[in-house]
Amino acid sequence: MKGRISNYRRGVHTEYTNQYVIEVDGVRDRQSAKGMVGKRVVFKTQTGKEIVGRISKAHGNSGAVLARFEKGLPGQAIGAEVEIS
């Protein structure tokens, strides 16, 4: 399953650079997003390195999810595709 990184998780005064909001293809409601909790998210760099994270919860009511990575992703990751399994 594919998804696209839309942004960091952020508030008015802080950015959580290891947590990302991901829009998943084919998921359009909160209930479907809740069913994805615990799945593995893989971001691949141009050099082939894989950075792995996990989906931790649903984000909003339109099917987006929040994924946490052990290390932060590079800034170029925003807008990039990720693989969800």
C-alpha positions as MATLAB code, in Angstrom:
seq = 'MKGRISNYRRGVHTEYTNQYVIEVDGVRDRQSAKGMVGKRVVFKTQTGKEIVGRISKAHGNSGAVLARFEKGLPGQAIGAEVEIS';
ca = [
       0.000    0.000    0.000;
       1.299    3.472   -0.811;
       1.035    6.761    1.018;
       2.373   10.291    0.786;
       4.021   12.304    3.569;
       2.077   15.541    3.897;
       3.802   17.288    6.814;
       5.451   17.045   10.213;
       3.276   16.727   13.265;
       3.354   20.256   14.577;
       1.750   22.760   16.884;
       1.874   26.523   17.108;
       5.282   26.622   18.783;
       6.848   23.199   18.108;
       7.616   20.747   15.317;
       8.007   17.032   16.009;
      10.570   16.133   13.380;
      10.324   12.376   13.889;
       6.512   12.287   13.562;
       4.784   12.708   10.197;
       1.246   12.981    8.911;
       0.726   10.536    6.048;
      -2.158   10.468    3.579;
      -2.810    6.854    2.585;
      -4.174    5.951   -0.856;
      -7.691    4.529   -0.631;
      -8.311    5.515    3.005;
     -10.912    8.270    3.346;
     -12.341    7.999    6.886;
     -11.154    7.784   10.477;
     -12.374    4.204   11.045;
     -10.289    2.851    8.160;
      -7.296    4.840    9.398;
      -7.644    3.355   12.904;
      -7.374   -0.113   11.349;
      -3.882    0.722   10.097;
      -2.374    1.362   13.546;
       0.783   -0.689   14.077;
       1.614   -1.127   10.386;
       5.155   -0.553    9.162;
       6.056    2.520    7.097;
       9.203    2.551    4.938;
      10.757    5.679    3.410;
      13.476    5.023    0.820;
      16.151    7.630    0.108;
      17.639    8.195   -3.339;
      20.724    6.233   -2.316;
      18.626    3.206   -1.341;
      18.694    3.599    2.439;
      15.459    2.585    4.158;
      14.119    4.442    7.192;
      11.407    2.517    9.029;
       8.599    3.809   11.219;
       5.238    2.687   12.601;
       1.731    4.108   12.338;
       0.709    5.221   15.819;
      -2.799    6.687   15.389;
      -5.342    8.268   13.079;
      -4.963   11.990   12.388;
      -8.176   13.899   11.773;
     -11.382   12.566   10.233;
     -10.363   12.234    6.577;
      -8.147    9.138    6.718;
      -4.705   10.581    7.458;
      -2.466    8.744    9.932;
       0.406    9.723   12.213;
       3.651    7.769   11.810;
       6.597    7.852   14.207;
      10.139    7.183   13.068;
      13.100    6.445   15.319;
      15.155    9.111   13.570;
      13.784   12.108   11.742;
      13.522   12.055    7.969;
      15.245   14.643    5.770;
      13.243   17.720    4.804;
      13.031   16.441    1.225;
      10.784   13.639    2.512;
       7.755   15.930    2.687;
       5.661   15.152   -0.379;
       7.494   11.871   -1.019;
       5.880    8.454   -1.310;
       6.216    5.795    1.390;
       5.439    2.073    1.390;
       3.026    0.785    4.054;
       2.973   -2.912    4.924;
];
